Amino acid sequence: MKNKINNGITWLGEKFEFDSHYFVKNSLWLLMGQVMMSLAALLATVFLANFVSQQNLGDYRMIIAIYVTLTFFALPGVGLALMRSIANGNDGAMKEAIKIKTKFSILSIVIGMLLALYFGIYRENIYFGLSILIATLCLPFIENFSLYTSFLLGKHDFKYSSFNAGLVKLFSAISVIFASYFYPTVVILVAAFYLSQVIVTFLQYKILLKKFPIQNNKKDEEMLPYAKHITYAGIFSMLFGQADKFILYHFFGPVVLAKFWIASTIPQEISRVIGTVSKVVFPKFVKMEHNHTTKKILFKKFWLLTIFLILLSLMYSLIAYPFFDLFFPQYIDEVPKSMVLMFAFAVTPSMLVWHYYTAKNNIKVIYINSMVDPVLQVTLYIILIPFLGVWGLVYGIFIKTVIMNVLAWHVFSKY
């Protein structure tokens, strides 16, 4: 039986021209980890949808959107740059990455505290301001301790990196479930979500540091400039990446934001599962030669992935109504939006192209992707939302996905 499976994997690799044994072995661990995270997130979402008021749920999701925006100032490109450095054998880059993260996190803390004061004092929303403060103070710890996942990914150790990320998600989900059931207020939900991540990432960092010690002191002089390029290329993503949440919260209110989040939860979690592919292939992309043969292989993968993702989205459309009726009965009216968002979030074969050029340190393509994506998204919002309301936002995400896939195909043909 084992031989038949191995032969089947070998045949797939020969048929579609890729290292199938490497992919299956490593993607299996990442997929298991991501499935565990997605199931934990889904369970937490079920509790939030059924035990937390839509007002509090909308406020809670807004705090998370603010936190994600604040991470930009902590130089998020360090994680990917570190992965690239480790893949090239520069283990000493780990300590350097932590120093860089610590330094840049100071700006995130200052901005977060100012926002907390603004909402708590000027807007007289003490609980909202306190929630921002809690999330802000947790940010540098989560960002620093999480770097070891990038270290493991750079080492091609997908088993422990997946397990590491999965445990963080699992414990934060459990914390949110208890909070939503026993004391479903915004402050408690935010504290449960972020403090649990601080504790788990810290413990795992200490354990993994002993289990996987740094093998050499080689530093990577290119890591910081590369991290800055990746981060600054994402400045528009920072400004507009959470635009849908900000727009919904400001113009339509927290209840509408809560409904949109429920509609997008399943599509986004499925998208994250699919996104594990990019984590597996990234170290391989770093080592690949950029030539006609490589591009020919990736062209084939692009179209195979496109067909697979479209079929997956069609399958979701068939089960969406009974799924919502069972788990999210209060949000059954959001099913049509969820179906469209599934195609928008999941049908993204372009991720292969963008990760390939990121691995190749092609700064021009990195900037094209990072700037066009968010600007296009907000432009579509401006055009569609005044006419279609919340549906304008949904269609905007879908249209943007289609255009970005076409752009990725064009970029890959040209460069």
MOHUSUL-V324245 format. One line per field, one symbol per residue. ss: DSSP state (A for helix, B for strand, O for the rest). psi: psi as a letter, one per 40 degrees, with the letter a starting at -180 (. if undefined). burial: I if it has 16 or more other ideal C-beta (glycine too) atoms within 10 Angstrom, else O. A space follows every 10 residues. Layout:
BEGIN
ss=???
psi=???
burial=???
END
This chain:
BEGIN
ss=OAAAAAAAAA AAAAAAOOOA AAAAAAAAAA AAAAAAAAAA AAAAAAAAAA AOOAAAAAAA AAAAAAAAAA AAAAOOAAAA AAAAAAAOOO OOAAAAAAAA AAAAAAAAAA AAAAAAAAAA AAOOOAAAAA AAAAAAAAAA AAAAAOAAAA AAAAOOOAAA AAAAAAAAAA AAAAAAAAAA AAOOOAAAAA AAAAAAAAAA AAAAAAAAAA AOOOOOOOOO AAAAAAAAAA AAAOAAAAAA OOAAAAAAAA AAOAAAAAAA AAAAAAAAAA AAAAAAAAAA AAAAAAAOOO OAAAAAAAAA AAAAAAAAAA AAAAAAAAAA AAAAAAAOAA AAAAAAAAAA AAAAAAOOOA AAAAAAAAAO OOAAAAAAAA AAAAAAAAAA AAAAAAAAOA AAAAAAAAAA AAAAAAAAAA AAAAO
psi=dddddddddd dddddegigd dddddddddd dddddddddd ddddddddde ehiddddddd dddddddddd ddeegeeddd dddddddeeg deeddddddd dddddddddd dddddddddd ddefgddddd dddddddddd dddddedddd ddddeegddd dddddddddd dddddddddd ddgfiddddd dddddddddd dddddddddd dgihdiehih dedddddddd dddeddddde dedddddddd deiddddddd dddedddddd ddddeddddd edddddeihg addddddddd dddddddddd dddddddded dddddddfde fdeedddddd ddddddgged ddddddddde fgdddddddd dddddddddd dddddddebd dddddddddd dddddddddd dddd.
burial=OOOOOOOOOO OOIOOOOIOI OIIIOIIOII IIIIIIIIOI IOIIIIIIIO OIOIOIIIII IIIIIIIOII IIIIIIIIII IIIIIIIIOI IIIIOIIIOI IOOIIOOIIO IIOOIIOOII OOOOIOOIII IIIIIIIIII IIIIIIIIII IIIIIIIIII IIIIIIIIII IIIOIIIOII OOOIIIIIII IIIIIIIIII IOOIIOOIOO OIOOOOOOII OIIIOIIIII IIIIOIIIOI IIIIIIIIIO OIOIOIIIII IIIIIIIIII IIIIIIIIII IIIIIIOOOO OOOOOOOIOO IIOOIIOOIO OIIOOIOOOI OOOIOOIIOO IOOIIOIIII IIIIIIIIII IIIIIIIIII IIOOIIIIII OIIIOIIIOI IOOIIOOOOI OIIIIIIIII IOIIIOIIIO IIOOO
END
